[in-house]
């Protein structure tokens, strides 16, 4: 799951960061009753007696109870529907899926809530401001599993022309056929793609493959950096790369610096070529 950012969440999902979810369940309750004569055997001082007493006999009914939970986050999941593996701009019937809250009730009738969450660092739209880029990178931190397909998707959205309705002025992406320009992405991971949220789309690995195919079909050059990644992480990044010369597998900080130096030179050559 990723953070769409406060400035972009509504445009991407059609929902507000502060939103309320409901959970309904049926409970049995005492709806009334009557005093009735109840006769039964009772034992007293070792002898059994047949006795009749007035006792309260309750009546039970079932009712539906609705609980609500208000959350405030800008986390999103996979896109679903016909546009799940495209760069179409978000809108009705093609929104990005927002994080949700789910209620449950145990056998004692206690209600608990689970709220989907994410690392609270939103995207940084395209910028040539080096200080802003360095500050953003310094603020990144890693935790949990790796939903690599989501990172790939949002990397694509940042440079997708149709997403200019989401990003601020000055960060709107060029058209794919913009003269004297080239589009490139760098995908980096240190792990395997092992976390997905809407399993109807497939697992993270399969979704990443489909997404990378669609990205490369648009003519975007994809560079990959599998930094100390396990074999499965290297496999998906090798698949996504635009060729063998676009895939890097550094094992040390020195090799990582060398990889990015080569990528920078390659992207510069792309711009000159285009």
MOPEKA-V603532 format. One record per residue. N is the residue number from 1. OMEGA is omega in whole degrees, 0 to 359 (999 if undefined). Layout:
n=N omega=OMEGA
n=N omega=OMEGA
//
This chain:
n=1 omega=181
n=2 omega=178
n=3 omega=180
n=4 omega=180
n=5 omega=182
n=6 omega=184
n=7 omega=189
n=8 omega=186
n=9 omega=182
n=10 omega=181
n=11 omega=182
n=12 omega=187
n=13 omega=186
n=14 omega=180
n=15 omega=177
n=16 omega=177
n=17 omega=175
n=18 omega=185
n=19 omega=186
n=20 omega=177
n=21 omega=181
n=22 omega=177
n=23 omega=182
n=24 omega=178
n=25 omega=179
n=26 omega=175
n=27 omega=177
n=28 omega=182
n=29 omega=178
n=30 omega=186
n=31 omega=182
n=32 omega=179
n=33 omega=181
n=34 omega=169
n=35 omega=181
n=36 omega=175
n=37 omega=182
n=38 omega=181
n=39 omega=181
n=40 omega=177
n=41 omega=176
n=42 omega=180
n=43 omega=180
n=44 omega=180
n=45 omega=176
n=46 omega=180
n=47 omega=180
n=48 omega=179
n=49 omega=173
n=50 omega=184
n=51 omega=177
n=52 omega=180
n=53 omega=172
n=54 omega=179
n=55 omega=177
n=56 omega=180
n=57 omega=184
n=58 omega=170
n=59 omega=182
n=60 omega=177
n=61 omega=179
n=62 omega=177
n=63 omega=178
n=64 omega=179
n=65 omega=179
n=66 omega=176
n=67 omega=179
n=68 omega=178
n=69 omega=178
n=70 omega=180
n=71 omega=178
n=72 omega=174
n=73 omega=183
n=74 omega=180
n=75 omega=180
n=76 omega=179
n=77 omega=178
n=78 omega=169
n=79 omega=178
n=80 omega=179
n=81 omega=185
n=82 omega=184
n=83 omega=187
n=84 omega=181
n=85 omega=179
n=86 omega=176
n=87 omega=176
n=88 omega=180
n=89 omega=180
n=90 omega=181
n=91 omega=180
n=92 omega=181
n=93 omega=177
n=94 omega=177
n=95 omega=168
n=96 omega=181
n=97 omega=179
n=98 omega=173
n=99 omega=184
n=100 omega=173
n=101 omega=183
n=102 omega=178
n=103 omega=175
n=104 omega=181
n=105 omega=180
n=106 omega=185
n=107 omega=178
n=108 omega=182
n=109 omega=179
n=110 omega=181
n=111 omega=175
n=112 omega=183
n=113 omega=171
n=114 omega=180
n=115 omega=177
n=116 omega=184
n=117 omega=181
n=118 omega=174
n=119 omega=190
n=120 omega=177
n=121 omega=183
n=122 omega=180
n=123 omega=173
n=124 omega=179
n=125 omega=183
n=126 omega=180
n=127 omega=174
n=128 omega=179
n=129 omega=185
n=130 omega=181
n=131 omega=179
n=132 omega=179
n=133 omega=181
n=134 omega=179
n=135 omega=180
n=136 omega=180
n=137 omega=180
n=138 omega=181
n=139 omega=180
n=140 omega=174
n=141 omega=184
n=142 omega=176
n=143 omega=175
n=144 omega=180
n=145 omega=183
n=146 omega=173
n=147 omega=188
n=148 omega=181
n=149 omega=178
n=150 omega=176
n=151 omega=178
n=152 omega=181
n=153 omega=184
n=154 omega=171
n=155 omega=178
n=156 omega=181
n=157 omega=182
n=158 omega=182
n=159 omega=181
n=160 omega=183
n=161 omega=183
n=162 omega=180
n=163 omega=177
n=164 omega=176
n=165 omega=181
n=166 omega=188
n=167 omega=183
n=168 omega=177
n=169 omega=182
n=170 omega=178
n=171 omega=181
n=172 omega=185
n=173 omega=174
n=174 omega=170
n=175 omega=181
n=176 omega=183
n=177 omega=180
n=178 omega=180
n=179 omega=175
n=180 omega=179
n=181 omega=177
n=182 omega=178
n=183 omega=180
n=184 omega=176
n=185 omega=171
n=186 omega=177
n=187 omega=181
n=188 omega=175
n=189 omega=172
n=190 omega=183
n=191 omega=177
n=192 omega=181
n=193 omega=191
n=194 omega=183
n=195 omega=175
n=196 omega=186
n=197 omega=176
n=198 omega=187
n=199 omega=177
n=200 omega=177
n=201 omega=187
n=202 omega=180
n=203 omega=185
n=204 omega=181
n=205 omega=182
n=206 omega=179
n=207 omega=179
n=208 omega=179
n=209 omega=181
n=210 omega=180
n=211 omega=181
n=212 omega=177
n=213 omega=182
n=214 omega=180
n=215 omega=181
n=216 omega=176
n=217 omega=178
n=218 omega=179
n=219 omega=179
n=220 omega=176
n=221 omega=184
n=222 omega=173
n=223 omega=180
n=224 omega=179
n=225 omega=177
n=226 omega=186
n=227 omega=181
n=228 omega=184
n=229 omega=175
n=230 omega=182
n=231 omega=181
n=232 omega=176
n=233 omega=177
n=234 omega=183
n=235 omega=183
n=236 omega=179
n=237 omega=175
n=238 omega=178
n=239 omega=185
n=240 omega=183
n=241 omega=181
n=242 omega=179
n=243 omega=181
n=244 omega=181
n=245 omega=182
n=246 omega=183
n=247 omega=182
n=248 omega=181
n=249 omega=181
n=250 omega=179
n=251 omega=181
n=252 omega=179
n=253 omega=178
n=254 omega=179
n=255 omega=178
n=256 omega=177
n=257 omega=179
n=258 omega=180
n=259 omega=182
n=260 omega=174
n=261 omega=178
n=262 omega=179
n=263 omega=180
n=264 omega=179
n=265 omega=180
n=266 omega=179
n=267 omega=177
n=268 omega=177
n=269 omega=178
n=270 omega=182
n=271 omega=180
n=272 omega=182
n=273 omega=181
n=274 omega=999
//
